[in-house]
Structure formats: C-alpha cells, structure tokens
Amino acid sequence: LLETKLTAKHLHLASCVDLLLFADAHSCYVMKEECIRVVGKNIAKVWRQREVGQLIDSVELMKEIHLCASCEDLTKTTGDKFDRMRIDELYEWLEKRDDVMIEEDMDRSALVKKIRSLE
C-alpha cells in the first residue's frame, strides 16, 4: 500500500498531528492508526506543538487517542490475534487469500469483521 510507505517515510513526532488530521480527513486508515499510536505514546510532547489546537477541536480524534493511550497495554494481552494486528497487517492477511475481494477504504472494524467471517 502506498499509504503504508508514505506513513513509514513521513511519520515523525513533529509531523504526527498534521498527518493525523490529513489521514482523518481523507479516510487514510493505515496512516490514521499509526498517527494515533505516535500521538498516544507521546502525548506530553505532542501537547507542546502548535498544531495541537486543531487536534483538540476534533472530539472524535481525541476519543480515539485517549482510547489508544489508555488501552495500549491491554490490547496486547486480550482479544484474538486480529485485535492485535495493525490495519496494514490485516490488509496483508486478506490479500494472501485468493477467495477474498478487498474493498478499498475499509476501517479496522470492517477488516476484522471480514476476516472473522472467513475463519
């Protein structure tokens, strides 16, 4: 996925808020998930960035960041293997199957639901 490559190349602490806002606005689920992880793990440093004002204005993104920050360790020990996989890993799992038609722009819950229906 091009989105995965862009995320790997351009996602840094200094760019995470801008990329998160971009990813959210353009339904870039892989990028959005990775940005939320970076923000959640570095919330104190992110709070000092001037772009944080735009992030605070988005109640939904703030909820997702809070959930990520508060549940990071919990998701490592609960749920099945699909709950612990990143979105790009879920796409890769589906792409390996010949009997699956992958819809573009699937969010995490849609990907996991599709995978579980195949198991």
VMD Tcl script that builds the backbone (N, CA, C; Angstrom):
set m [mol new atoms 357]
animate dup $m
set s [atomselect $m all]
$s set {name element resname resid chain x y z} {
  {N N LEU 1 A 0.826 -1.191 0.000}
  {CA C LEU 1 A 0.000 0.000 0.000}
  {C C LEU 1 A 0.873 1.259 0.000}
  {N N LEU 2 A 0.508 2.170 -0.848}
  {CA C LEU 2 A 1.209 3.454 -0.909}
  {C C LEU 2 A 1.090 4.189 0.424}
  {N N GLU 3 A -0.067 4.077 1.017}
  {CA C GLU 3 A -0.311 4.736 2.304}
  {C C GLU 3 A 0.671 4.260 3.375}
  {N N THR 4 A 0.978 2.976 3.386}
  {CA C THR 4 A 1.933 2.421 4.348}
  {C C THR 4 A 3.321 2.992 4.120}
  {N N LYS 5 A 3.725 3.100 2.853}
  {CA C LYS 5 A 5.038 3.651 2.529}
  {C C LYS 5 A 5.135 5.122 2.909}
  {N N LEU 6 A 4.090 5.878 2.619}
  {CA C LEU 6 A 4.077 7.302 2.988}
  {C C LEU 6 A 4.150 7.478 4.503}
  {N N THR 7 A 3.418 6.646 5.196}
  {CA C THR 7 A 3.419 6.716 6.658}
  {C C THR 7 A 4.804 6.407 7.203}
  {N N ALA 8 A 5.413 5.346 6.712}
  {CA C ALA 8 A 6.746 4.956 7.186}
  {C C ALA 8 A 7.775 6.046 6.914}
  {N N LYS 9 A 7.651 6.712 5.782}
  {CA C LYS 9 A 8.639 7.720 5.407}
  {C C LYS 9 A 8.434 9.064 6.113}
  {N N HIS 10 A 7.185 9.449 6.319}
  {CA C HIS 10 A 6.908 10.817 6.774}
  {C C HIS 10 A 6.381 10.956 8.202}
  {N N LEU 11 A 6.050 9.853 8.861}
  {CA C LEU 11 A 5.501 9.959 10.209}
  {C C LEU 11 A 6.618 10.087 11.236}
  {N N HIS 12 A 6.662 11.235 11.854}
  {CA C HIS 12 A 7.617 11.540 12.921}
  {C C HIS 12 A 6.845 12.290 13.999}
  {N N LEU 13 A 7.452 12.450 15.135}
  {CA C LEU 13 A 6.797 13.179 16.217}
  {C C LEU 13 A 6.402 14.585 15.770}
  {N N ALA 14 A 7.261 15.237 15.012}
  {CA C ALA 14 A 6.984 16.606 14.569}
  {C C ALA 14 A 5.853 16.680 13.551}
  {N N SER 15 A 5.601 15.594 12.830}
  {CA C SER 15 A 4.583 15.613 11.774}
  {C C SER 15 A 3.305 14.874 12.154}
  {N N CYS 16 A 3.274 14.242 13.320}
  {CA C CYS 16 A 2.171 13.334 13.640}
  {C C CYS 16 A 0.800 14.011 13.703}
  {N N VAL 17 A 0.715 15.215 14.208}
  {CA C VAL 17 A -0.585 15.887 14.300}
  {C C VAL 17 A -1.094 16.257 12.909}
  {N N ASP 18 A -0.230 16.862 12.098}
  {CA C ASP 18 A -0.639 17.219 10.738}
  {C C ASP 18 A -1.042 15.987 9.941}
  {N N LEU 19 A -0.250 14.923 10.038}
  {CA C LEU 19 A -0.584 13.707 9.304}
  {C C LEU 19 A -1.860 13.061 9.822}
  {N N LEU 20 A -2.087 13.117 11.121}
  {CA C LEU 20 A -3.320 12.572 11.690}
  {C C LEU 20 A -4.530 13.323 11.167}
  {N N LEU 21 A -4.463 14.630 11.161}
  {CA C LEU 21 A -5.575 15.432 10.644}
  {C C LEU 21 A -5.812 15.144 9.157}
  {N N PHE 22 A -4.724 15.027 8.395}
  {CA C PHE 22 A -4.819 14.694 6.978}
  {C C PHE 22 A -5.450 13.310 6.796}
  {N N ALA 23 A -4.934 12.332 7.520}
  {CA C ALA 23 A -5.420 10.952 7.397}
  {C C ALA 23 A -6.900 10.852 7.754}
  {N N ASP 24 A -7.304 11.553 8.792}
  {CA C ASP 24 A -8.708 11.533 9.205}
  {C C ASP 24 A -9.599 12.172 8.136}
  {N N ALA 25 A -9.159 13.266 7.584}
  {CA C ALA 25 A -9.957 13.977 6.572}
  {C C ALA 25 A -10.076 13.207 5.264}
  {N N HIS 26 A -9.076 12.366 4.968}
  {CA C HIS 26 A -9.047 11.669 3.676}
  {C C HIS 26 A -9.230 10.158 3.798}
  {N N SER 27 A -9.728 9.694 4.938}
  {CA C SER 27 A -10.001 8.272 5.171}
  {C C SER 27 A -8.794 7.385 4.891}
  {N N CYS 28 A -7.631 7.812 5.351}
  {CA C CYS 28 A -6.398 7.024 5.233}
  {C C CYS 28 A -6.249 6.239 6.539}
  {N N TYR 29 A -6.893 5.086 6.609}
  {CA C TYR 29 A -6.999 4.353 7.863}
  {C C TYR 29 A -5.668 3.841 8.401}
  {N N VAL 30 A -4.788 3.392 7.522}
  {CA C VAL 30 A -3.484 2.903 7.965}
  {C C VAL 30 A -2.687 4.046 8.588}
  {N N MET 31 A -2.622 5.155 7.879}
  {CA C MET 31 A -1.891 6.322 8.370}
  {C C MET 31 A -2.510 6.837 9.665}
  {N N LYS 32 A -3.815 6.890 9.709}
  {CA C LYS 32 A -4.504 7.392 10.892}
  {C C LYS 32 A -4.175 6.544 12.121}
  {N N GLU 33 A -4.223 5.227 11.962}
  {CA C GLU 33 A -3.933 4.346 13.087}
  {C C GLU 33 A -2.507 4.542 13.602}
  {N N GLU 34 A -1.558 4.630 12.703}
  {CA C GLU 34 A -0.169 4.817 13.115}
  {C C GLU 34 A 0.041 6.183 13.769}
  {N N CYS 35 A -0.605 7.203 13.228}
  {CA C CYS 35 A -0.505 8.545 13.836}
  {C C CYS 35 A -1.088 8.556 15.239}
  {N N ILE 36 A -2.212 7.895 15.415}
  {CA C ILE 36 A -2.834 7.835 16.741}
  {C C ILE 36 A -1.906 7.137 17.721}
  {N N ARG 37 A -1.223 6.083 17.268}
  {CA C ARG 37 A -0.265 5.391 18.142}
  {C C ARG 37 A 0.867 6.330 18.560}
  {N N VAL 38 A 1.399 7.079 17.607}
  {CA C VAL 38 A 2.501 8.002 17.911}
  {C C VAL 38 A 2.027 9.090 18.866}
  {N N VAL 39 A 0.881 9.661 18.600}
  {CA C VAL 39 A 0.348 10.710 19.476}
  {C C VAL 39 A 0.068 10.141 20.863}
  {N N GLY 40 A -0.573 8.973 20.921}
  {CA C GLY 40 A -0.904 8.357 22.203}
  {C C GLY 40 A 0.317 8.064 23.060}
  {N N LYS 41 A 1.411 7.626 22.428}
  {CA C LYS 41 A 2.628 7.297 23.163}
  {C C LYS 41 A 3.425 8.532 23.561}
  {N N ASN 42 A 3.179 9.652 22.879}
  {CA C ASN 42 A 3.982 10.866 23.103}
  {C C ASN 42 A 3.112 12.075 23.424}
  {N N ILE 43 A 2.034 11.851 24.115}
  {CA C ILE 43 A 1.030 12.890 24.319}
  {C C ILE 43 A 1.606 14.153 24.959}
  {N N ALA 44 A 2.518 14.026 25.907}
  {CA C ALA 44 A 3.079 15.212 26.571}
  {C C ALA 44 A 3.861 16.081 25.588}
  {N N LYS 45 A 4.620 15.446 24.713}
  {CA C LYS 45 A 5.394 16.191 23.713}
  {C C LYS 45 A 4.480 16.775 22.639}
  {N N VAL 46 A 3.464 16.025 22.269}
  {CA C VAL 46 A 2.529 16.498 21.243}
  {C C VAL 46 A 1.777 17.727 21.741}
  {N N TRP 47 A 1.477 17.751 23.026}
  {CA C TRP 47 A 0.726 18.877 23.603}
  {C C TRP 47 A 1.461 20.207 23.441}
  {N N ARG 48 A 2.760 20.165 23.245}
  {CA C ARG 48 A 3.556 21.387 23.086}
  {C C ARG 48 A 3.581 21.893 21.645}
  {N N GLN 49 A 3.081 21.110 20.712}
  {CA C GLN 49 A 3.097 21.513 19.306}
  {C C GLN 49 A 1.977 22.512 19.035}
  {N N ARG 50 A 2.232 23.448 18.139}
  {CA C ARG 50 A 1.217 24.474 17.863}
  {C C ARG 50 A -0.001 23.896 17.144}
  {N N GLU 51 A 0.172 22.789 16.423}
  {CA C GLU 51 A -0.932 22.175 15.683}
  {C C GLU 51 A -1.941 21.470 16.597}
  {N N VAL 52 A -1.593 21.313 17.856}
  {CA C VAL 52 A -2.452 20.566 18.768}
  {C C VAL 52 A -3.828 21.214 18.920}
  {N N GLY 53 A -3.920 22.517 18.702}
  {CA C GLY 53 A -5.212 23.195 18.791}
  {C C GLY 53 A -6.225 22.629 17.822}
  {N N GLN 54 A -5.789 22.326 16.616}
  {CA C GLN 54 A -6.682 21.726 15.621}
  {C C GLN 54 A -7.096 20.325 16.041}
  {N N LEU 55 A -6.189 19.625 16.660}
  {CA C LEU 55 A -6.486 18.270 17.120}
  {C C LEU 55 A -7.502 18.290 18.252}
  {N N ILE 56 A -7.337 19.211 19.168}
  {CA C ILE 56 A -8.257 19.326 20.302}
  {C C ILE 56 A -9.668 19.637 19.832}
  {N N ASP 57 A -9.798 20.334 18.716}
  {CA C ASP 57 A -11.113 20.655 18.168}
  {C C ASP 57 A -11.867 19.422 17.669}
  {N N SER 58 A -11.171 18.342 17.429}
  {CA C SER 58 A -11.805 17.121 16.942}
  {C C SER 58 A -12.078 16.174 18.109}
  {N N VAL 59 A -13.300 16.172 18.563}
  {CA C VAL 59 A -13.692 15.350 19.711}
  {C C VAL 59 A -13.482 13.867 19.407}
  {N N GLU 60 A -13.838 13.431 18.205}
  {CA C GLU 60 A -13.704 12.019 17.851}
  {C C GLU 60 A -12.248 11.570 17.850}
  {N N LEU 61 A -11.369 12.382 17.278}
  {CA C LEU 61 A -9.949 12.022 17.288}
  {C C LEU 61 A -9.399 11.985 18.709}
  {N N MET 62 A -9.809 12.916 19.531}
  {CA C MET 62 A -9.340 12.935 20.912}
  {C C MET 62 A -9.809 11.677 21.650}
  {N N LYS 63 A -11.021 11.216 21.369}
  {CA C LYS 63 A -11.512 9.975 21.977}
  {C C LYS 63 A -10.648 8.792 21.538}
  {N N GLU 64 A -10.326 8.738 20.245}
  {CA C GLU 64 A -9.511 7.644 19.725}
  {C C GLU 64 A -8.103 7.666 20.330}
  {N N ILE 65 A -7.536 8.845 20.477}
  {CA C ILE 65 A -6.204 8.976 21.074}
  {C C ILE 65 A -6.245 8.530 22.528}
  {N N HIS 66 A -7.261 8.971 23.242}
  {CA C HIS 66 A -7.404 8.587 24.648}
  {C C HIS 66 A -7.548 7.076 24.773}
  {N N LEU 67 A -8.361 6.481 23.923}
  {CA C LEU 67 A -8.556 5.037 23.948}
  {C C LEU 67 A -7.248 4.315 23.668}
  {N N CYS 68 A -6.517 4.779 22.693}
  {CA C CYS 68 A -5.224 4.175 22.357}
  {C C CYS 68 A -4.250 4.307 23.513}
  {N N ALA 69 A -4.159 5.482 24.089}
  {CA C ALA 69 A -3.209 5.727 25.176}
  {C C ALA 69 A -3.565 4.923 26.421}
  {N N SER 70 A -4.846 4.771 26.704}
  {CA C SER 70 A -5.251 4.079 27.926}
  {C C SER 70 A -5.333 2.570 27.760}
  {N N CYS 71 A -5.436 2.084 26.536}
  {CA C CYS 71 A -5.601 0.648 26.310}
  {C C CYS 71 A -4.433 -0.002 25.595}
  {N N GLU 72 A -3.377 0.706 25.359}
  {CA C GLU 72 A -2.228 0.164 24.609}
  {C C GLU 72 A -1.771 -1.171 25.176}
  {N N ASP 73 A -1.531 -1.240 26.466}
  {CA C ASP 73 A -1.046 -2.483 27.057}
  {C C ASP 73 A -2.145 -3.534 27.132}
  {N N LEU 74 A -3.373 -3.119 27.317}
  {CA C LEU 74 A -4.493 -4.038 27.439}
  {C C LEU 74 A -4.691 -4.830 26.144}
  {N N THR 75 A -4.559 -4.181 24.985}
  {CA C THR 75 A -4.802 -4.870 23.715}
  {C C THR 75 A -3.726 -5.898 23.410}
  {N N LYS 76 A -2.588 -5.810 24.048}
  {CA C LYS 76 A -1.535 -6.788 23.811}
  {C C LYS 76 A -1.845 -8.121 24.470}
  {N N THR 77 A -2.724 -8.135 25.454}
  {CA C THR 77 A -2.967 -9.362 26.199}
  {C C THR 77 A -4.401 -9.857 26.094}
  {N N THR 78 A -5.283 -9.149 25.434}
  {CA C THR 78 A -6.670 -9.584 25.329}
  {C C THR 78 A -7.086 -9.676 23.874}
  {N N GLY 79 A -8.198 -10.349 23.630}
  {CA C GLY 79 A -8.709 -10.457 22.274}
  {C C GLY 79 A -7.936 -11.491 21.466}
  {N N ASP 80 A -8.364 -11.679 20.229}
  {CA C ASP 80 A -7.671 -12.633 19.371}
  {C C ASP 80 A -6.530 -11.954 18.626}
  {N N LYS 81 A -5.861 -12.721 17.787}
  {CA C LYS 81 A -4.686 -12.181 17.093}
  {C C LYS 81 A -5.050 -11.024 16.175}
  {N N PHE 82 A -6.266 -10.987 15.675}
  {CA C PHE 82 A -6.668 -9.922 14.770}
  {C C PHE 82 A -6.847 -8.591 15.496}
  {N N ASP 83 A -7.239 -8.640 16.745}
  {CA C ASP 83 A -7.361 -7.415 17.540}
  {C C ASP 83 A -6.014 -6.746 17.748}
  {N N ARG 84 A -4.955 -7.549 17.734}
  {CA C ARG 84 A -3.621 -7.018 17.994}
  {C C ARG 84 A -2.878 -6.616 16.716}
  {N N MET 85 A -3.457 -6.923 15.563}
  {CA C MET 85 A -2.793 -6.605 14.298}
  {C C MET 85 A -3.074 -5.165 13.883}
  {N N ARG 86 A -2.061 -4.540 13.245}
  {CA C ARG 86 A -2.250 -3.209 12.678}
  {C C ARG 86 A -3.103 -3.342 11.421}
  {N N ILE 87 A -3.657 -2.229 10.970}
  {CA C ILE 87 A -4.515 -2.250 9.791}
  {C C ILE 87 A -3.776 -2.774 8.574}
  {N N ASP 88 A -2.531 -2.365 8.376}
  {CA C ASP 88 A -1.801 -2.853 7.212}
  {C C ASP 88 A -1.575 -4.360 7.292}
  {N N GLU 89 A -1.403 -4.894 8.481}
  {CA C GLU 89 A -1.264 -6.336 8.644}
  {C C GLU 89 A -2.575 -7.062 8.339}
  {N N LEU 90 A -3.695 -6.456 8.692}
  {CA C LEU 90 A -4.993 -7.040 8.367}
  {C C LEU 90 A -5.205 -7.090 6.853}
  {N N TYR 91 A -4.849 -6.004 6.170}
  {CA C TYR 91 A -4.927 -5.990 4.711}
  {C C TYR 91 A -4.041 -7.078 4.108}
  {N N GLU 92 A -2.822 -7.210 4.617}
  {CA C GLU 92 A -1.904 -8.233 4.105}
  {C C GLU 92 A -2.483 -9.623 4.290}
  {N N TRP 93 A -3.113 -9.882 5.436}
  {CA C TRP 93 A -3.715 -11.174 5.701}
  {C C TRP 93 A -4.791 -11.477 4.668}
  {N N LEU 94 A -5.621 -10.486 4.370}
  {CA C LEU 94 A -6.685 -10.677 3.385}
  {C C LEU 94 A -6.139 -10.840 1.970}
  {N N GLU 95 A -5.088 -10.093 1.647}
  {CA C GLU 95 A -4.522 -10.157 0.305}
  {C C GLU 95 A -3.930 -11.521 -0.013}
  {N N LYS 96 A -3.538 -12.266 0.990}
  {CA C LYS 96 A -2.962 -13.595 0.777}
  {C C LYS 96 A -4.020 -14.630 0.375}
  {N N ARG 97 A -5.263 -14.301 0.583}
  {CA C ARG 97 A -6.344 -15.236 0.248}
  {C C ARG 97 A -6.833 -14.966 -1.166}
  {N N ASP 98 A -7.020 -16.039 -1.909}
  {CA C ASP 98 A -7.493 -15.923 -3.288}
  {C C ASP 98 A -9.006 -15.758 -3.368}
  {N N ASP 99 A -9.706 -16.124 -2.317}
  {CA C ASP 99 A -11.165 -16.117 -2.335}
  {C C ASP 99 A -11.791 -14.852 -1.758}
  {N N VAL 100 A -10.988 -13.809 -1.590}
  {CA C VAL 100 A -11.480 -12.595 -0.941}
  {C C VAL 100 A -11.332 -11.392 -1.858}
  {N N MET 101 A -12.392 -10.624 -1.948}
  {CA C MET 101 A -12.356 -9.350 -2.670}
  {C C MET 101 A -12.176 -8.252 -1.631}
  {N N ILE 102 A -11.075 -7.543 -1.726}
  {CA C ILE 102 A -10.779 -6.496 -0.743}
  {C C ILE 102 A -11.366 -5.178 -1.220}
  {N N GLU 103 A -12.161 -4.598 -0.357}
  {CA C GLU 103 A -12.714 -3.283 -0.634}
  {C C GLU 103 A -11.705 -2.239 -0.169}
  {N N GLU 104 A -11.522 -1.224 -0.955}
  {CA C GLU 104 A -10.626 -0.147 -0.521}
  {C C GLU 104 A -11.309 0.647 0.581}
  {N N ASP 105 A -10.514 1.339 1.340}
  {CA C ASP 105 A -11.018 2.212 2.404}
  {C C ASP 105 A -11.848 1.478 3.447}
  {N N MET 106 A -11.351 0.337 3.877}
  {CA C MET 106 A -12.007 -0.373 4.977}
  {C C MET 106 A -11.329 0.033 6.274}
  {N N ASP 107 A -12.118 0.362 7.269}
  {CA C ASP 107 A -11.532 0.698 8.562}
  {C C ASP 107 A -11.257 -0.579 9.346}
  {N N ARG 108 A -10.660 -0.433 10.519}
  {CA C ARG 108 A -10.265 -1.589 11.326}
  {C C ARG 108 A -11.433 -2.535 11.600}
  {N N SER 109 A -12.557 -2.010 12.041}
  {CA C SER 109 A -13.672 -2.884 12.409}
  {C C SER 109 A -14.206 -3.653 11.200}
  {N N ALA 110 A -14.248 -3.018 10.033}
  {CA C ALA 110 A -14.706 -3.709 8.826}
  {C C ALA 110 A -13.727 -4.808 8.414}
  {N N LEU 111 A -12.433 -4.532 8.523}
  {CA C LEU 111 A -11.428 -5.541 8.186}
  {C C LEU 111 A -11.507 -6.743 9.122}
  {N N VAL 112 A -11.581 -6.489 10.413}
  {CA C VAL 112 A -11.640 -7.577 11.384}
  {C C VAL 112 A -12.923 -8.387 11.191}
  {N N LYS 113 A -14.031 -7.720 10.952}
  {CA C LYS 113 A -15.303 -8.414 10.734}
  {C C LYS 113 A -15.207 -9.315 9.503}
  {N N LYS 114 A -14.616 -8.811 8.420}
  {CA C LYS 114 A -14.465 -9.605 7.210}
  {C C LYS 114 A -13.588 -10.824 7.455}
  {N N ILE 115 A -12.466 -10.634 8.149}
  {CA C ILE 115 A -11.553 -11.737 8.444}
  {C C ILE 115 A -12.240 -12.791 9.310}
  {N N ARG 116 A -12.913 -12.352 10.336}
  {CA C ARG 116 A -13.586 -13.312 11.235}
  {C C ARG 116 A -14.677 -14.094 10.516}
  {N N SER 117 A -15.293 -13.486 9.519}
  {CA C SER 117 A -16.327 -14.210 8.758}
  {C C SER 117 A -15.714 -15.308 7.893}
  {N N LEU 118 A -14.430 -15.228 7.630}
  {CA C LEU 118 A -13.743 -16.226 6.813}
  {C C LEU 118 A -13.151 -17.365 7.633}
  {N N GLU 119 A -13.060 -17.175 8.917}
  {CA C GLU 119 A -12.435 -18.189 9.778}
  {C C GLU 119 A -13.407 -19.296 10.109}
}
mol reanalyze $m
mol bondsrecalc $m
mol representation Tube
mol addrep $m
